[in-house]
Amino acid sequence: MKKFKIKSGDTVKVIAGDHKGSEGKVLRILKDADRVVVEGVNMVSKHTKPSAANPQGGIVKKEAPLHISNVALIENGEAVRVGYKMEGDKKVRVSKKSDKAI
């Protein structure tokens, strides 16, 4: 099973690609594809057919997944790398920059 250092609900910054510099909250992680969906980043237009739930149909804007290597966790407004440290008997995520628990 894959393990990522970024979790759902984290605030991240896009560090590469067309949306470089954008920030947002991680909505979900797609482990099998190594991708994350970030709120308000990488918006795409999806054409939907009329259905019972949406009788009008039309064009819907939604977030598309980004590769997880193109985002970095934000701590105090800066992008940081993440490591792990044992505090007592608990394993906690720590910032490599400040060495503080996240």
C-alpha positions in Angstrom: 0.0 0.0 0.0 1.3 3.4 -0.9 1.9 6.1 1.7 2.0 9.7 1.0 3.3 12.6 3.2 0.3 14.8 2.1 -3.1 14.1 3.6 -6.7 15.1 2.8 -7.4 18.5 4.3 -3.8 19.8 4.1 -3.1 23.2 2.5 -0.7 22.8 -0.4 1.0 24.9 -3.0 1.5 23.8 -6.6 5.3 23.9 -7.3 5.3 22.8 -11.0 3.1 22.9 -14.1 0.6 25.3 -15.5 -0.9 26.2 -12.1 2.5 26.8 -10.4 2.0 29.2 -7.4 -1.6 28.3 -6.7 -2.6 27.3 -3.3 -5.6 25.3 -2.0 -6.9 22.5 0.3 -6.5 18.9 -0.7 -10.0 17.5 -1.3 -9.0 13.9 -1.9 -6.0 11.7 -2.8 -6.1 9.1 -5.6 -3.5 6.6 -4.3 -3.6 4.2 -7.3 -2.7 7.1 -9.7 -0.4 9.1 -7.3 -2.6 12.1 -7.7 -4.3 14.7 -5.6 -7.4 16.9 -6.1 -6.8 20.5 -4.9 -9.7 22.9 -4.2 -9.9 25.6 -6.9 -6.8 24.4 -8.8 -6.6 22.8 -12.3 -10.2 23.6 -13.1 -11.6 21.8 -16.2 -14.9 22.1 -18.1 -16.9 18.9 -18.1 -19.8 18.5 -20.5 -22.7 16.7 -18.8 -25.7 15.1 -20.5 -29.2 15.9 -19.1 -30.2 13.4 -16.4 -32.8 13.1 -13.7 -30.5 14.8 -11.2 -29.5 17.5 -13.7 -32.3 17.9 -16.3 -30.7 20.9 -18.0 -27.3 19.3 -18.6 -24.6 21.7 -19.7 -21.0 22.6 -18.8 -19.8 22.0 -15.3 -16.5 23.3 -13.9 -14.6 20.9 -11.6 -11.1 20.2 -10.3 -9.0 17.7 -12.1 -6.2 15.7 -10.3 -2.6 16.9 -10.2 0.4 14.6 -9.7 1.4 14.5 -6.1 5.0 15.4 -6.9 3.8 18.8 -8.2 2.5 19.9 -4.8 4.2 20.8 -1.5 2.8 21.2 2.0 2.5 24.8 3.3 3.6 25.8 6.7 3.5 29.5 7.7 3.0 30.5 4.0 6.1 28.6 2.8 6.3 25.3 0.9 8.1 22.7 3.1 9.2 19.1 2.8 7.8 16.6 5.2 9.6 14.1 7.4 8.6 11.9 10.4 9.8 11.9 13.9 8.9 9.8 17.0 7.6 11.8 19.9 7.3 9.4 22.8 5.5 6.4 21.2 3.7 8.5 18.5 5.0 9.0 15.0 4.3 12.6 13.9 4.9 14.6 10.7 7.5 17.3 11.0 8.6 20.1 8.7 12.1 19.6 7.4 12.6 23.4 7.3 11.7 24.3 10.9 11.8 20.7 12.5 8.4 21.4 14.1 5.4 19.1 14.2 2.8 19.8 11.6 
